[in-house]
Amino acid sequence: MPGFTADGGFAEYMVTSERGVVRLPAGVSPADMAPHADAGLAAYRAVKKAADTLGVGDSVVVLGAGGLGHVAIQLLSTSPPPTS
């Protein structure tokens, strides 16, 4: 984890695995998404995992509607759920 177990968390460029990358939709700039990078990616990963078992119209419980919970609720309300 850059910045924790390895130097480079604040580097201009760094090498990462595919797991550390999220494809942005056309027209969305990295600067616009930067504020969502921490909490947003944690919620995104959880919703992406849940999307494999959820169907349209299924109910989901989000425990705690703080920063992560709000992002998860927004992602869960998209149709279809994010898969990549």
Secondary structure, DSSP 8 states (H G I E B T S, - for coil): -BTTTBS-TT-SS----GGG-----TT--HHHHGGGTTHHHHHHHHHHHHHTT--TT-----S--SHHHHHHHHHHTSSS----
